[in-house]
Amino acid sequence: MIIIAGLGNPGPKYEKNRHNIGFMAVDEIAGRWRFGPSRAKFQSIVADGEIEGTKILLMKPQTYMNAVSYTHLTLPTILLV
């Protein structure tokens, strides 16, 4: 499994802000590859799917950028966008 975490700040105030490009990238991936519905989990909005046979978990953390930490994760592949 690969986790793709798009970084940004939650809320409508930051929705189209250039600092939310990570959220925008995750949304684009979810749309292009027809990921399942989004849900709240791990203090994030997440969606599951597959890309070319590889399971992917998309994440949009709902904490502010300066509060994001993935040091507790032990999965083999994490891509921060």
N, C-alpha and C positions, 0 to 999 in steps of 0.2 A: 504494500500500500504506500502511496505517496500522498503527503499532505501538501496542499498548495494554500498558503495563508496570504491573503491580500491585505496589506496594511492600510489603515486609514483611520479616520475618526468617525464615530457613530453620530447619527442624527441628521435631520434635514438641513441644518445650518452648513454642514460640510459636504453635502451630497455631491455637488459638482466642482468641488475644490480640487485643485491640482495635486494636493497632498493625499487625495483619496484615489489615486491612480491604481493602487493595489486592489481596492474594492471594485473598481471599474473593470480591471483585468479578470478578476474572478467571475464577475457577472457575464463577461463576454465568453469565457471558457464554458460556463454553465449553459449558456444559450446555444453555443455552437455544437456542443457535444450532448445536448439534451439530458442534462443531469436531473435527478429527482427533485422533488420539492424541497425548499429550504425549511430548516427548523432551528430552534434555539438549543444549543448544547455547548458545553465547555466555555461559557461566557462569550459565545460566538454565534453567528448565523452560519450554519453548515449545510452542505448538500453533498450527497454521494453520487458517484457515477463511475464510468469506465472510459478510458481512452486507449484504444488499440489493445484491449485485453488487460490493461493494468487498472486496478482499483485506485480511485482517487477520492480524497476527501477535500473539498473546497471549504475554506474558512474565511469569515470576515469577523475578526475580533470586535467585540462591542465595548472594549475598554479603549481609552485614549492612547495614541501612539506611544507616549512616554511611559505608559503603564503596561505595555505588552512584554511578556516574557515566555519563551518556549524552552527554557533551560530544563524544565521538568519532563519533557517529552523524550522518549527513548526509541522512537521509530527509526527505521533506517534512512528514510529520505524525507526531508522537510524543505520546501522551497518557499522562501519569503519573497513576496512581490510588493 
